[in-house]
Amino acid sequence: MSAKKPSLEGDQLLAVLAALANPHRLRIIAALVAGGRNYVSQLARELGISRPLLHLHLQKLEEAGLVVSQMELSNDGKALNYFEPSSFSIELTPASIAEMAKTLKVHNEQ
């Protein structure tokens, strides 16, 4: 019987965990789930954080594959960058972590 292939490679898991290890980023995902796709300025107002800070967090979330973005033009010609949560599911069990660890390309960083 063969072992089930992990859903993520080890390095991807590290990126996802690092992205989720920040309360702002958890709140961003929660806001996008609750309110649906949203553009940066409106999302920043809703969360009570600056647009530059929001951009930083959205970039980390997008790099980890947790949100996706799409640039659109408004009726008045403004470029609006809309974000929405991507569809993801990560099973974290001792066995799944052991499988993902086998694929790590990142070695001891000390």
KOLBARO-728906 format. One record per atom (N, C-alpha, C): residue in one letter; atom name; z, x, y. Coordinates in steps of 0.001 Angstrom, whole numbers. Atoms other than C-alpha are relative to their C-alpha. Layout:
# residues N
[rec A, CA, [Z, X, Y]]
...
//
This chain:
# residues 110
[rec M, N, [0, 846, -1174]]
[rec M, CA, [0, 0, 0]]
[rec M, C, [0, 893, 1239]]
[rec S, N, [75, -832, -1202]]
[rec S, CA, [-985, 1460, 3383]]
[rec S, C, [873, -584, 1102]]
[rec A, N, [-854, 418, -1111]]
[rec A, CA, [1239, 1361, 6446]]
[rec A, C, [-862, -648, 1077]]
[rec K, N, [700, 671, -1082]]
[rec K, CA, [231, -928, 9304]]
[rec K, C, [-199, 980, 1152]]
[rec K, N, [304, -891, -1116]]
[rec K, CA, [-1502, 979, 12111]]
[rec K, C, [773, -463, 1237]]
[rec P, N, [-742, 409, -1195]]
[rec P, CA, [680, 1029, 15263]]
[rec P, C, [-948, -563, 1054]]
[rec S, N, [835, 624, -1024]]
[rec S, CA, [-597, -1097, 18132]]
[rec S, C, [-291, 956, 1155]]
[rec L, N, [169, -998, -1055]]
[rec L, CA, [-198, 1828, 20538]]
[rec L, C, [117, 1393, -587]]
[rec E, N, [-219, -1405, 314]]
[rec E, CA, [-536, 5561, 20263]]
[rec E, C, [1316, 409, 665]]
[rec G, N, [-1286, -443, -530]]
[rec G, CA, [2649, 7494, 21002]]
[rec G, C, [5, 230, 1497]]
[rec D, N, [65, -280, -1435]]
[rec D, CA, [1544, 8642, 24448]]
[rec D, C, [-153, -1287, 820]]
[rec Q, N, [121, 1291, -676]]
[rec Q, CA, [552, 5081, 25390]]
[rec Q, C, [1361, -698, 53]]
[rec L, N, [-1334, 600, 29]]
[rec L, CA, [3991, 3875, 24331]]
[rec L, C, [880, 617, 1089]]
[rec L, N, [-795, -660, -1040]]
[rec L, CA, [5605, 6467, 26610]]
[rec L, C, [-386, -506, 1387]]
[rec A, N, [461, 494, -1298]]
[rec A, CA, [3469, 5283, 29543]]
[rec A, C, [496, -1427, 246]]
[rec V, N, [-462, 1383, -130]]
[rec V, CA, [4374, 1638, 28889]]
[rec V, C, [1503, -32, 263]]
[rec L, N, [-1456, -10, -183]]
[rec L, CA, [8087, 2377, 28569]]
[rec L, C, [381, 549, 1375]]
[rec A, N, [-274, -554, -1329]]
[rec A, CA, [8038, 4513, 31724]]
[rec A, C, [-326, -1022, 1084]]
[rec A, N, [382, 1011, -986]]
[rec A, CA, [6227, 1751, 33616]]
[rec A, C, [1015, -1137, 46]]
[rec L, N, [-950, 1117, 59]]
[rec L, CA, [8726, -864, 32467]]
[rec L, C, [1429, 405, 354]]
[rec A, N, [-1355, -493, -269]]
[rec A, CA, [11745, 1323, 33236]]
[rec A, C, [329, -31, 1490]]
[rec N, N, [-243, 124, -1433]]
[rec N, CA, [11804, 185, 36860]]
[rec N, C, [176, -1478, 328]]
[rec P, N, [-235, 1426, -277]]
[rec P, CA, [13284, -3087, 38140]]
[rec P, C, [-1075, -649, 869]]
[rec H, N, [1087, 567, -809]]
[rec H, CA, [10526, -3550, 40757]]
[rec H, C, [-1167, -395, -886]]
[rec R, N, [1157, 272, 861]]
[rec R, CA, [7879, -3378, 38052]]
[rec R, C, [254, -1182, -915]]
[rec L, N, [-337, 1186, 801]]
[rec L, CA, [9692, -5880, 35861]]
[rec L, C, [-132, -1258, 852]]
[rec R, N, [106, 1156, -900]]
[rec R, CA, [9908, -8224, 38863]]
[rec R, C, [-1461, -321, 329]]
[rec I, N, [1427, 215, -271]]
[rec I, CA, [6195, -7744, 39594]]
[rec I, C, [-630, -766, -1156]]
[rec I, N, [564, 693, 1161]]
[rec I, CA, [5242, -8752, 36063]]
[rec I, C, [538, -1428, -70]]
[rec A, N, [-597, 1337, 32]]
[rec A, CA, [7677, -11689, 36193]]
[rec A, C, [-646, -910, 1052]]
[rec A, N, [621, 798, -1066]]
[rec A, CA, [6173, -12876, 39513]]
[rec A, C, [-1425, -381, -358]]
[rec L, N, [1382, 293, 393]]
[rec L, CA, [2632, -12633, 38155]]
[rec L, C, [-49, -1010, -1141]]
[rec V, N, [-55, 977, 1093]]
[rec V, CA, [3592, -14551, 35014]]
[rec V, C, [351, -1382, 563]]
[rec A, N, [-462, 1280, -548]]
[rec A, CA, [5390, -17262, 37014]]
[rec A, C, [-1027, -633, 937]]
[rec G, N, [883, 540, -1037]]
[rec G, CA, [2872, -17617, 39839]]
[rec G, C, [-1480, 171, -258]]
[rec G, N, [1413, -259, 266]]
[rec G, CA, [-375, -16486, 38263]]
[rec G, C, [-521, 1159, 824]]
[rec R, N, [614, -1124, -701]]
[rec R, CA, [-2785, -13964, 39660]]
[rec R, C, [251, -124, 1489]]
[rec N, N, [-351, -4, -1413]]
[rec N, CA, [-2071, -12907, 43203]]
[rec N, C, [-560, 1255, 642]]
[rec Y, N, [482, -1183, -710]]
[rec Y, CA, [-3316, -10521, 45855]]
[rec Y, C, [1186, 752, 599]]
[rec V, N, [-1064, -932, -339]]
[rec V, CA, [-1292, -7584, 47105]]
[rec V, C, [863, -474, 1166]]
[rec S, N, [-791, 386, -1175]]
[rec S, CA, [-235, -8844, 50544]]
[rec S, C, [925, -1171, -299]]
[rec Q, N, [-820, 1169, 322]]
[rec Q, CA, [985, -12197, 49249]]
[rec Q, C, [1102, 372, -984]]
[rec L, N, [-984, -412, 992]]
[rec L, CA, [2747, -10612, 46279]]
[rec L, C, [1110, 835, 654]]
[rec A, N, [-994, -814, -708]]
[rec A, CA, [4481, -8095, 48575]]
[rec A, C, [955, -895, 791]]
[rec R, N, [-856, 941, -743]]
[rec R, CA, [5758, -10961, 50768]]
[rec R, C, [946, -733, -949]]
[rec E, N, [-825, 745, 958]]
[rec E, CA, [6994, -12900, 47748]]
[rec E, C, [1130, 860, -572]]
[rec L, N, [-992, -890, 594]]
[rec L, CA, [8832, -9878, 46345]]
[rec L, C, [895, 673, 1040]]
[rec G, N, [-797, -606, -1054]]
[rec G, CA, [10134, -8667, 49701]]
[rec G, C, [-55, 1525, -6]]
[rec I, N, [176, -1451, -42]]
[rec I, CA, [8742, -5134, 49367]]
[rec I, C, [-1266, 325, 785]]
[rec S, N, [1159, -405, -794]]
[rec S, CA, [6212, -3176, 51408]]
[rec S, C, [-1254, 81, -871]]
[rec R, N, [1271, -114, 733]]
[rec R, CA, [2545, -3155, 50450]]
[rec R, C, [-189, 1395, -595]]
[rec P, N, [169, -1326, 616]]
[rec P, CA, [2495, 656, 49984]]
[rec P, C, [865, 184, -1259]]
[rec L, N, [-868, -110, 1174]]
[rec L, CA, [5470, 458, 47609]]
[rec L, C, [-537, -854, -1142]]
[rec L, N, [576, 869, 1024]]
[rec L, CA, [3895, -2465, 45769]]
[rec L, C, [-1222, 652, -628]]
[rec H, N, [1184, -692, 531]]
[rec H, CA, [625, -513, 45431]]
[rec H, C, [399, 1086, -1004]]
[rec L, N, [-476, -1058, 891]]
[rec L, CA, [2513, 2393, 43874]]
[rec L, C, [406, -585, -1349]]
[rec H, N, [-467, 606, 1247]]
[rec H, CA, [4167, 131, 41314]]
[rec H, C, [-1140, -660, -771]]
[rec L, N, [1144, 620, 679]]
[rec L, CA, [979, -1805, 40565]]
[rec L, C, [-892, 1041, -652]]
[rec Q, N, [803, -1083, 573]]
[rec Q, CA, [-862, 1472, 39989]]
[rec Q, C, [608, 458, -1327]]
[rec K, N, [-676, -418, 1241]]
[rec K, CA, [1738, 2526, 37389]]
[rec K, C, [-166, -1054, -1083]]
[rec L, N, [154, 1076, 972]]
[rec L, CA, [1564, -873, 35708]]
[rec L, C, [-1433, -81, -520]]
[rec E, N, [1405, 53, 417]]
[rec E, CA, [-2237, -795, 35652]]
[rec E, C, [-347, 1187, -897]]
[rec E, N, [242, -1180, 833]]
[rec E, CA, [-2331, 2754, 34259]]
[rec E, C, [561, -187, -1408]]
[rec A, N, [-626, 256, 1295]]
[rec A, CA, [-45, 1582, 31444]]
[rec A, C, [-651, -1184, -724]]
[rec G, N, [690, 1119, 631]]
[rec G, CA, [-2327, -1390, 30738]]
[rec G, C, [771, -1310, 38]]
[rec L, N, [-842, 1201, -52]]
[rec L, CA, [266, -4001, 31722]]
[rec L, C, [-499, -1039, 1002]]
[rec V, N, [647, 927, -937]]
[rec V, CA, [-1673, -5541, 34627]]
[rec V, C, [-1454, 434, 162]]
[rec V, N, [1402, -293, -307]]
[rec V, CA, [-5347, -5755, 35536]]
[rec V, C, [-278, -484, 1413]]
[rec S, N, [326, 376, -1375]]
[rec S, CA, [-6926, -5997, 38971]]
[rec S, C, [-1482, -298, 127]]
[rec Q, N, [1387, 315, -314]]
[rec Q, CA, [-10090, -7382, 40464]]
[rec Q, C, [-104, -175, 1504]]
[rec M, N, [231, 85, -1437]]
[rec M, CA, [-11353, -6906, 44013]]
[rec M, C, [-932, -1187, 265]]
[rec E, N, [808, 1157, -375]]
[rec E, CA, [-12707, -10084, 45611]]
[rec E, C, [-63, -98, 1517]]
[rec L, N, [136, 230, -1441]]
[rec L, CA, [-13952, -11024, 49061]]
[rec L, C, [463, -1405, 329]]
[rec S, N, [-442, 1322, -450]]
[rec S, CA, [-12231, -13863, 50888]]
[rec S, C, [-1120, -646, 802]]
[rec N, N, [1012, 719, -782]]
[rec N, CA, [-14180, -16485, 52833]]
[rec N, C, [-259, 651, 1350]]
[rec D, N, [188, -657, -1297]]
[rec D, CA, [-13602, -14500, 56026]]
[rec D, C, [-420, 1463, -140]]
[rec G, N, [544, -1335, 213]]
[rec G, CA, [-14923, -11281, 54464]]
[rec G, C, [1011, 1092, -302]]
[rec K, N, [-1020, -1004, 317]]
[rec K, CA, [-11619, -9534, 53732]]
[rec K, C, [-23, 309, -1490]]
[rec A, N, [-101, -406, 1404]]
[rec A, CA, [-11365, -7541, 50515]]
[rec A, C, [1432, -218, -460]]
[rec L, N, [-1319, 279, 561]]
[rec L, CA, [-8445, -8822, 48452]]
[rec L, C, [39, 509, -1437]]
[rec N, N, [-152, -538, 1348]]
[rec N, CA, [-7238, -6977, 45385]]
[rec N, C, [982, -895, -759]]
[rec Y, N, [-816, 921, 785]]
[rec Y, CA, [-5966, -9575, 42909]]
[rec Y, C, [496, 690, -1261]]
[rec F, N, [-600, -539, 1216]]
[rec F, CA, [-3628, -8639, 40069]]
[rec F, C, [478, -1145, -871]]
[rec E, N, [-564, 933, 960]]
[rec E, CA, [-2633, -10475, 36936]]
[rec E, C, [502, 792, -1202]]
[rec P, N, [-498, -729, 1174]]
[rec P, CA, [-670, -9517, 33841]]
[rec P, C, [-1072, 42, -1072]]
[rec S, N, [917, -65, 1128]]
[rec S, CA, [-2750, -8289, 30943]]
[rec S, C, [698, -639, -1197]]
[rec S, N, [-577, 557, 1216]]
[rec S, CA, [-2234, -9746, 27516]]
[rec S, C, [470, 1164, -863]]
[rec F, N, [-512, -1101, 816]]
[rec F, CA, [47, -7366, 25658]]
[rec F, C, [1201, -470, -801]]
[rec S, N, [-1155, 249, 856]]
[rec S, CA, [2599, -7420, 22896]]
[rec S, C, [316, 1310, -690]]
[rec I, N, [-401, -1284, 579]]
[rec I, CA, [4558, -4416, 21724]]
[rec I, C, [1175, -239, -932]]
[rec E, N, [-1079, 140, 970]]
[rec E, CA, [6634, -4452, 18576]]
[rec E, C, [759, 1321, -65]]
[rec L, N, [-836, -1193, 46]]
[rec L, CA, [9505, -1996, 18817]]
[rec L, C, [1042, -161, -1099]]
[rec T, N, [-936, -68, 1116]]
[rec T, CA, [11188, -1452, 15513]]
[rec T, C, [122, 1471, -356]]
[rec P, N, [-74, -1403, 414]]
[rec P, CA, [12399, 1807, 14001]]
[rec P, C, [-1278, 459, -701]]
[rec A, N, [1215, -380, 733]]
[rec A, CA, [9353, 1797, 11720]]
[rec A, C, [-1204, 141, 932]]
[rec S, N, [1155, -94, -897]]
[rec S, CA, [6839, 1095, 14507]]
[rec S, C, [122, 1219, 914]]
[rec I, N, [-206, -1187, -836]]
[rec I, CA, [8373, 3804, 16704]]
[rec I, C, [-313, 1263, -798]]
[rec A, N, [286, -1170, 843]]
[rec A, CA, [8189, 6278, 13800]]
[rec A, C, [-1503, 191, -159]]
[rec E, N, [1457, -98, 134]]
[rec E, CA, [4480, 5468, 13342]]
[rec E, C, [-644, 483, 1300]]
[rec M, N, [563, -410, -1294]]
[rec M, CA, [3732, 5818, 17049]]
[rec M, C, [349, 1454, 319]]
[rec A, N, [-419, -1384, -257]]
[rec A, CA, [5677, 9094, 17222]]
[rec A, C, [-918, 989, -699]]
[rec K, N, [910, -890, 735]]
[rec K, CA, [3273, 10583, 14666]]
[rec K, C, [-1253, 318, 801]]
[rec T, N, [1231, -195, -766]]
[rec T, CA, [444, 10244, 17200]]
[rec T, C, [230, 660, 1350]]
[rec L, N, [-303, -615, -1302]]
[rec L, CA, [2202, 11894, 20139]]
[rec L, C, [-821, 1257, 232]]
[rec K, N, [689, -1224, -410]]
[rec K, CA, [103, 14458, 21949]]
[rec K, C, [888, 789, 936]]
[rec V, N, [-969, -629, -883]]
[rec V, CA, [2904, 15181, 24420]]
[rec V, C, [1049, 656, -871]]
[rec H, N, [-1007, -711, 776]]
[rec H, CA, [5200, 17817, 23013]]
[rec H, C, [1209, 253, 873]]
[rec N, N, [-1244, -262, -707]]
[rec N, CA, [8583, 19062, 24108]]
[rec N, C, [-290, 406, 1438]]
[rec E, N, [269, -236, -1427]]
[rec E, CA, [8545, 18909, 27918]]
[rec E, C, [1089, 814, 668]]
[rec Q, N, [-1066, -764, -625]]
[rec Q, CA, [11605, 21066, 28483]]
[rec Q, C, [-377, 1448, 166]]
//
